[in-house]
Amino acid sequence: MTKLFLIAEIAENSVAICSDFIESVVTVGEVVDVPRCDPVVAGLFALRSRVLTLIDCQYRITGQRKPIEQEQLAVVASIGGHSFGLLVDRVDDVVSVNADTLIPVTKLDPKWLDVVSELIEIDGKLVMVVNPEQLVAIEDRLAA
């Protein structure tokens, strides 16, 4: 069985996001701040008559805020029946990967451990497969 992955960049690292979660890739318009919210929430933005929570993926990984630039890209992901915008630096490609070739994570930079579920090999390079559910898991972070 093959799976489709979107290859993107977060915090200067190539990552793969399983297409099962992805609704679309969009350009983020005006972002409205949410006072007293977890800093992983970059704000709210409007998309096709909906209001989505925008997640600062770089902050989630590194603890450093990423300024939102004009024409910034976000991957719209469906998680738990809700849609979120996941800020990414760049979108590179969509690849098909045989599910048998997914590599379990054994050694990884600790800041990625909470969000990376496995690795895939693309053009001879290992790419981290991020779990969008973990990128938005604010309650888990607050409990820790």
N, CA and C of each residue as an Amber inpcrd file, in Angstrom:
protein
   432
   0.8350000  -1.1750000   0.0000000   0.0000000   0.0000000   0.0000000
   0.8850000   1.2460000   0.0000000   0.5320000   2.2140000  -0.8090000
   1.2970000   3.4530000  -0.8600000   0.5510000   4.5650000  -0.1410000
   1.3200000   5.5280000   0.3590000   0.7720000   6.6970000   1.0200000
   1.3400000   7.9280000   0.3370000   0.5400000   8.9760000   0.2810000
   0.9970000  10.2470000  -0.2550000   1.4370000  11.1510000   0.8850000
   2.5600000  11.8460000   0.6800000   3.0760000  12.7870000   1.6670000
   3.3670000  14.1140000   0.9950000   3.0350000  15.1880000   1.6910000
   3.4150000  16.5260000   1.2770000   4.7740000  16.8010000   1.9020000
   5.7410000  17.2030000   1.0900000   7.0650000  17.5470000   1.5990000
   7.1180000  19.0630000   1.7600000   7.4200000  19.5010000   2.9630000
   7.4580000  20.9260000   3.2830000   8.7020000  21.2140000   4.1220000
   8.8510000  22.4640000   4.5040000   9.9700000  22.8450000   5.3680000
   9.4360000  23.5670000   6.5950000   9.8940000  23.1060000   7.7590000
   9.5700000  23.7430000   9.0370000  10.8850000  23.9260000   9.7740000
  11.1440000  25.1330000  10.2500000  12.3650000  25.4280000  11.0230000
  13.6140000  24.9270000  10.2950000  13.6590000  25.2060000   8.9860000
  14.8130000  24.8740000   8.1420000  15.0740000  23.3730000   8.0210000
  14.0460000  22.5480000   8.2160000  14.1600000  21.0960000   8.0770000
  13.0580000  20.5920000   7.1540000  13.4240000  19.6460000   6.2840000
  12.4200000  19.0180000   5.4320000  11.5850000  18.0650000   6.2710000
  10.2800000  18.1540000   6.0870000   9.3580000  17.2780000   6.8030000
   8.3300000  16.7360000   5.8150000   7.7200000  15.6240000   6.1870000
   6.6550000  15.0320000   5.3870000   5.3900000  15.0210000   6.2300000
   4.2710000  15.3690000   5.5990000   2.9750000  15.3480000   6.2690000
   2.0760000  14.4290000   5.4540000   1.5010000  13.4390000   6.1080000
   0.6420000  12.4690000   5.4290000  -0.5840000  13.1790000   4.8600000
  -0.9010000  12.8670000   3.6210000  -2.0220000  13.5290000   2.9420000
  -3.3720000  13.2090000   3.5870000  -3.4350000  12.1820000   4.4210000
  -4.6890000  11.8410000   5.1070000  -5.2080000  13.0070000   5.9460000
  -4.2980000  13.8660000   6.4310000  -4.6710000  14.9960000   7.2800000
  -4.9390000  16.2760000   6.4860000  -4.4220000  16.3520000   5.2680000
  -4.3490000  17.6280000   4.5450000  -5.6230000  17.9150000   3.7570000
  -6.1380000  19.1320000   3.9590000  -7.2570000  19.6340000   3.1620000
  -6.7450000  20.4330000   1.9810000  -5.7520000  21.3010000   2.2390000
  -5.2240000  22.1650000   1.1850000  -3.9540000  22.8660000   1.6810000
  -3.3090000  23.5680000   0.7680000  -2.2010000  24.4560000   1.0960000
  -2.6440000  25.8390000   0.6540000  -2.5480000  26.8110000   1.5580000
  -3.0760000  28.1490000   1.2770000  -2.0540000  29.2240000   1.6350000
  -2.2800000  30.3950000   1.0950000  -1.5380000  31.5820000   1.4840000
  -2.3260000  32.2540000   2.5980000  -1.6530000  32.5430000   3.6870000
  -2.3130000  33.1430000   4.8510000  -2.5000000  34.6340000   4.6140000
  -3.7150000  35.0960000   4.8470000  -4.0040000  36.5240000   4.7370000
  -3.7400000  37.2020000   6.0750000  -4.6220000  38.0860000   6.4370000
  -4.4890000  38.8130000   7.7040000  -4.6670000  37.8620000   8.8790000
  -3.7670000  37.9700000   9.8570000  -3.8160000  37.1290000  11.0540000
  -4.1790000  38.0040000  12.2490000  -5.1580000  37.5450000  13.0190000
  -5.6100000  38.2660000  14.2080000  -5.0380000  37.5620000  15.4350000
  -4.3710000  38.3300000  16.3010000  -3.8060000  37.7670000  17.5310000
  -4.9130000  37.3000000  18.4730000  -4.5740000  36.2970000  19.2820000
  -5.4930000  35.8020000  20.3020000  -4.8340000  36.0690000  21.6550000
  -5.3370000  37.0390000  22.4130000  -4.7230000  37.3760000  23.6970000
  -4.7200000  36.1990000  24.6690000  -3.6530000  36.0980000  25.4550000
  -3.4880000  35.0920000  26.5150000  -3.6290000  33.6590000  26.0290000
  -3.2750000  33.4280000  24.7940000  -3.3570000  32.0860000  24.2240000
  -1.9640000  31.4510000  24.2750000  -1.9060000  30.1400000  24.2180000
  -0.6340000  29.4340000  24.1430000   0.1720000  30.0200000  22.9830000
   1.4640000  30.2840000  23.1830000   2.2680000  30.9100000  22.1220000
   2.4040000  30.0870000  20.8510000   2.0590000  28.8030000  20.8800000
   2.1030000  28.0090000  19.6540000   0.9920000  28.4560000  18.6950000
  -0.0170000  29.1330000  19.2050000  -1.0870000  29.6720000  18.3610000
  -0.6330000  31.0390000  17.8570000  -0.4070000  31.1180000  16.5370000
   0.0410000  32.3740000  15.9340000  -1.1150000  33.3580000  15.7810000
  -2.3350000  32.8490000  15.8110000  -3.5080000  33.7010000  15.6880000
  -4.6190000  32.9980000  14.9530000  -5.5710000  33.7970000  14.4800000
  -6.7050000  33.2870000  13.7110000  -6.6620000  33.9250000  12.3290000
  -7.1160000  33.1740000  11.3240000  -7.2270000  33.7590000   9.9900000
  -8.4580000  33.2120000   9.2920000  -8.9530000  33.9940000   8.3430000
 -10.1660000  33.6120000   7.6120000  -9.7840000  32.8670000   6.3440000
 -10.5410000  31.8050000   6.0820000 -10.3420000  31.0250000   4.8660000
 -11.7020000  30.5330000   4.3880000 -12.1180000  31.0170000   3.2380000
 -13.3820000  30.5800000   2.6350000 -14.5450000  30.5810000   3.6400000
 -14.7870000  31.6840000   4.2320000 -15.8920000  31.8710000   5.1900000
 -15.7430000  31.0560000   6.4660000 -14.5390000  30.5910000   6.7550000
 -14.2700000  29.8860000   8.0150000 -13.1670000  30.6290000   8.7510000
 -13.1310000  30.4860000  10.0510000 -12.0500000  31.0330000  10.8610000
 -11.2210000  29.8540000  11.3540000  -9.9190000  29.8760000  11.0450000
  -9.0300000  28.7820000  11.4220000  -7.9950000  29.2480000  12.4320000
  -7.6100000  28.3560000  13.3060000  -6.5100000  28.6020000  14.2270000
  -5.2180000  28.3440000  13.4740000  -4.2950000  29.2950000  13.5600000
  -3.0150000  29.1940000  12.8700000  -1.9450000  28.7670000  13.8730000
  -1.2960000  27.6350000  13.5990000  -0.2810000  27.0790000  14.4900000
   1.1080000  27.4670000  13.9840000   1.9220000  28.0400000  14.8620000
   3.3100000  28.3830000  14.5280000   4.1560000  27.1270000  14.7390000
   4.3530000  26.3660000  13.6770000   5.0790000  25.0940000  13.7710000
   6.5270000  25.2930000  14.2180000   7.1420000  26.3870000  13.7670000
   8.5180000  26.6380000  14.1940000   8.5790000  26.8390000  15.7000000
   7.6270000  27.5950000  16.2630000   7.6060000  27.7920000  17.7140000
   7.4100000  26.4600000  18.4330000   6.5400000  25.6330000  17.9110000
   6.2720000  24.3170000  18.5200000   7.5390000  23.4810000  18.6120000
   8.4100000  23.6070000  17.6040000   9.6410000  22.8190000  17.5540000
  10.7780000  23.4930000  18.3170000  11.0110000  24.7790000  18.0490000
  12.2200000  25.4470000  18.5500000  11.9910000  26.3630000  19.7480000
  10.7350000  26.7520000  19.9760000  10.4720000  27.7270000  21.0380000
  10.7270000  29.1560000  20.5900000  11.0260000  29.3500000  19.3040000
  11.2690000  30.6920000  18.7640000  10.1530000  31.0470000  17.7950000
   9.5570000  32.2090000  18.0300000   8.4570000  32.6760000  17.1840000
   8.9290000  32.9160000  15.7540000   8.0850000  32.6040000  14.8040000
   8.3610000  32.8950000  13.4010000   7.4610000  34.0520000  12.9970000
   8.0660000  35.1730000  12.5810000   7.2180000  36.2750000  12.1160000
   6.4240000  35.8410000  10.8820000   5.1780000  36.2110000  10.8280000
   4.3400000  35.8470000   9.6890000   4.5860000  36.8630000   8.5800000
   5.0470000  36.3400000   7.4540000   5.3800000  37.1930000   6.3190000
   4.2120000  37.2390000   5.3470000   4.2180000  38.2520000   4.5030000
   3.2040000  38.3340000   3.4620000   3.3680000  37.1300000   2.5340000
   2.2650000  36.5360000   2.1290000   2.2640000  35.3510000   1.2680000
   2.7800000  34.1000000   1.9870000   2.7520000  34.0860000   3.3210000
   3.1730000  32.9150000   4.0990000   2.2580000  31.7320000   3.7870000
   2.8400000  30.5490000   3.6810000   2.0560000  29.3530000   3.3850000
   1.6350000  28.6390000   4.6650000   0.4670000  28.0340000   4.5890000
  -0.0250000  27.1920000   5.6800000  -0.6440000  25.9420000   5.0710000
  -0.3940000  24.8310000   5.7180000  -1.0330000  23.5770000   5.3440000
  -2.3010000  23.4910000   6.1850000  -3.4420000  23.4070000   5.5320000
  -4.7030000  23.2770000   6.2580000  -4.9050000  21.7960000   6.5350000
  -4.9480000  21.4720000   7.8250000  -5.0410000  20.0820000   8.2550000
  -6.3150000  19.8700000   9.0660000  -6.9460000  18.7390000   8.8350000
  -8.1380000  18.3610000   9.5850000  -7.7150000  17.4500000  10.7280000
  -7.9530000  17.9280000  11.9520000  -7.5200000  17.1910000  13.1420000
  -8.6660000  17.1870000  14.1450000  -9.1260000  16.0070000  14.4910000
 -10.1980000  15.8800000  15.4670000 -11.4680000  16.5970000  15.0660000
 -11.7690000  16.6370000  13.7870000 -12.9790000  17.2910000  13.3210000
 -12.8630000  18.8000000  13.1730000 -11.6820000  19.3660000  13.4050000
 -11.4520000  20.8020000  13.2700000 -10.3530000  21.0340000  12.2490000
 -10.3830000  22.1870000  11.6120000  -9.3460000  22.5430000  10.6520000
  -8.3870000  23.5430000  11.2780000  -7.1000000  23.3070000  11.0700000
  -6.0420000  24.1750000  11.5710000  -5.1520000  24.5670000  10.4080000
  -4.5570000  25.7400000  10.4900000  -3.5230000  26.1470000   9.5440000
  -2.1770000  25.9070000  10.2050000  -1.3210000  25.1320000   9.5580000
   0.0150000  24.8430000  10.0730000   1.0140000  25.6610000   9.2740000
   1.6350000  26.6580000   9.9120000   2.5950000  27.5070000   9.2020000
   3.8150000  26.7050000   8.7720000   4.1700000  26.8210000   7.5060000
   5.3720000  26.1800000   6.9770000   6.1860000  27.2230000   6.2310000
   7.4880000  26.9810000   6.1320000   8.3560000  27.9130000   5.4280000
   8.2050000  27.7820000   3.9180000   8.0030000  26.5590000   3.4830000
   7.9750000  26.2790000   2.0550000   7.2910000  24.9400000   1.8250000
   6.7060000  24.7680000   0.6520000   6.1600000  23.4840000   0.2340000
   6.9600000  23.0610000  -0.9920000   7.4870000  21.8230000  -0.9520000
   8.3760000  21.3750000  -2.0170000   7.7330000  20.4310000  -3.0160000
   7.0090000  19.4270000  -2.5460000   6.5940000  18.3610000  -3.4450000
   5.5250000  17.5020000  -2.7780000   4.9480000  16.6230000  -3.5660000
   4.0840000  15.5620000  -3.0620000   4.6960000  14.2680000  -3.5620000
   4.9170000  13.3180000  -2.6530000   5.5450000  12.0530000  -3.0340000
   4.6870000  10.8820000  -2.5840000   4.7940000   9.8150000  -3.3350000
   4.1280000   8.5650000  -3.0030000   5.1750000   7.6370000  -2.4100000
   4.8690000   7.0660000  -1.2590000   5.8250000   6.2180000  -0.5550000
   5.1470000   4.9010000  -0.2070000   5.8390000   3.8220000  -0.4310000
   5.3390000   2.5110000  -0.0490000   5.3330000   2.4370000   1.4790000
   4.2040000   2.0810000   2.0600000   4.0690000   2.0430000   3.5220000
   5.0790000   1.1030000   4.1750000   5.5440000   0.0940000   3.4400000
   6.5270000  -0.8460000   3.9840000   7.8890000  -0.1970000   4.2050000
   8.1420000   0.9430000   3.5540000   9.4630000   1.5660000   3.6320000
   9.5710000   2.6330000   4.7240000   8.4930000   2.8650000   5.4730000
   8.5580000   3.8260000   6.5750000   9.5290000   3.3140000   7.6280000
  10.3580000   4.2020000   8.1280000  11.4270000   3.8230000   9.0610000
  11.0660000   4.3240000  10.4610000  11.0520000   3.4460000  11.4640000
  10.7690000   3.9010000  12.8380000  11.8650000   4.8500000  13.3280000
  11.4760000   5.7970000  14.1520000  12.4350000   6.7530000  14.7090000
  13.2200000   6.0750000  15.8200000  14.5460000   6.1210000  15.7020000
  15.3950000   5.5580000  16.7540000  16.2410000   6.6310000  17.4170000
  16.7720000   7.5480000  16.6270000  17.6040000   8.6270000  17.1750000
  17.2300000   9.9080000  16.4500000  16.9340000  10.9450000  17.2360000
  16.4490000  12.1820000  16.6620000  16.7370000  13.3260000  17.6160000
  16.9000000  14.5110000  17.0720000  17.0670000  15.7140000  17.8860000
  15.8820000  15.7870000  18.8460000  16.1220000  15.9350000  20.1470000
  15.0350000  15.9020000  21.1470000  13.8870000  16.8740000  20.8800000
  14.1510000  18.0210000  20.2570000  13.0730000  18.9780000  20.0280000
  12.0390000  18.4730000  19.0190000  12.3940000  17.4670000  18.2310000
  11.4690000  16.8970000  17.2490000  10.7550000  15.6470000  17.7610000
  11.2100000  15.0650000  18.8500000  10.6880000  13.7730000  19.3130000
   9.1740000  13.7320000  19.5020000   8.5930000  14.8100000  20.0070000
   7.1540000  14.8190000  20.2840000   6.2890000  14.8300000  19.0300000
   6.8500000  15.2980000  17.9120000   6.0170000  15.4860000  16.7230000
   6.3550000  14.5700000  15.5550000   7.4740000  13.8650000  15.6230000
   7.8850000  12.9920000  14.5230000   7.5320000  11.5480000  14.8550000
   6.8220000  10.9100000  13.9340000   6.3900000   9.5350000  14.1650000
   7.2950000   8.5210000  13.4780000   7.8270000   8.8740000  12.3150000
   8.7040000   7.9750000  11.5660000   9.4720000   8.7750000  10.5280000
  10.2970000   8.0890000   9.7630000  11.1060000   8.7180000   8.7200000
  10.7960000   8.0630000   7.3860000  11.0090000   8.8280000   6.3080000
  10.9390000   8.2600000   4.9700000  12.1940000   8.6860000   4.2210000
  12.5800000   7.8760000   3.2520000  13.7460000   8.2140000   2.4410000
  13.2690000   8.7600000   1.1060000  13.7420000   9.9680000   0.7890000
  13.3950000  10.6210000  -0.4720000  14.6860000  11.1060000  -1.1170000
  14.9530000  10.6160000  -2.3140000  16.1610000  10.9860000  -3.0540000
  17.4180000  10.7960000  -2.2130000  17.4760000   9.7060000  -1.4640000
  18.6550000   9.3870000  -0.6730000  18.7670000  10.1330000   0.6440000
  17.7790000  10.9620000   0.9780000  17.8000000  11.7110000   2.2380000
  16.6560000  11.2450000   3.1280000  16.9150000  11.1800000   4.4270000
  15.8560000  10.8580000   5.3780000  15.0560000  12.1220000   5.6950000
  13.7500000  11.9880000   5.6340000  12.8500000  13.1050000   5.9090000
  11.9380000  12.7000000   7.0620000  11.7620000  13.6060000   8.0110000
  10.9310000  13.3340000   9.1830000   9.4510000  13.4200000   8.8220000
   8.6850000  12.4320000   9.2490000   7.2340000  12.4520000   9.0720000
   6.6390000  13.0580000  10.3470000   6.0770000  14.2570000  10.2150000
   5.5040000  14.9170000  11.3910000   4.0400000  14.5270000  11.5380000
   3.6200000  14.4450000  12.7780000   2.2500000  14.1160000  13.1080000
   1.5090000  15.4260000  13.3940000   0.6210000  15.8690000  12.4960000
  -0.0860000  17.1330000  12.7070000  -0.8630000  17.1880000  14.0170000
  -1.3650000  16.0470000  14.4790000  -2.0910000  16.0330000  15.7530000
  -1.1890000  16.4830000  16.8920000   0.0810000  16.1140000  16.8470000
   1.0180000  16.5150000  17.8980000   1.4220000  17.9840000  17.7630000
   1.4210000  18.5220000  16.5470000   1.7430000  19.9420000  16.3650000
   0.7150000  20.8340000  17.0420000  -0.5360000  20.3890000  17.0990000
  -1.5950000  21.2070000  17.6900000  -1.9940000  20.7630000  19.0910000
  -1.3020000  19.7970000  19.6630000  -1.6700000  19.2400000  20.9730000
  -1.2810000  20.1850000  22.0980000  -2.0140000  21.2810000  22.2210000
  -1.7170000  22.2910000  23.2280000  -1.9810000  21.7810000  24.6330000
  -3.0480000  21.0370000  24.8200000  -3.3910000  20.5450000  26.1540000
  -2.2700000  19.6790000  26.7240000  -1.6680000  18.8320000  25.8880000
  -0.5650000  17.9750000  26.3380000   0.6220000  18.8130000  26.7910000
   0.9050000  19.8880000  26.0570000   2.0320000  20.7470000  26.4040000
   1.7840000  21.4560000  27.7260000   0.5580000  21.9250000  27.9300000
   0.2480000  22.6260000  29.1770000   0.2810000  21.6760000  30.3760000
  -0.1270000  20.4420000  30.1650000  -0.1150000  19.4700000  31.2560000
   1.3150000  19.1310000  31.6800000   2.2380000  19.1560000  30.7360000
   3.6390000  18.8530000  31.0460000   4.2100000  19.9780000  31.8550000
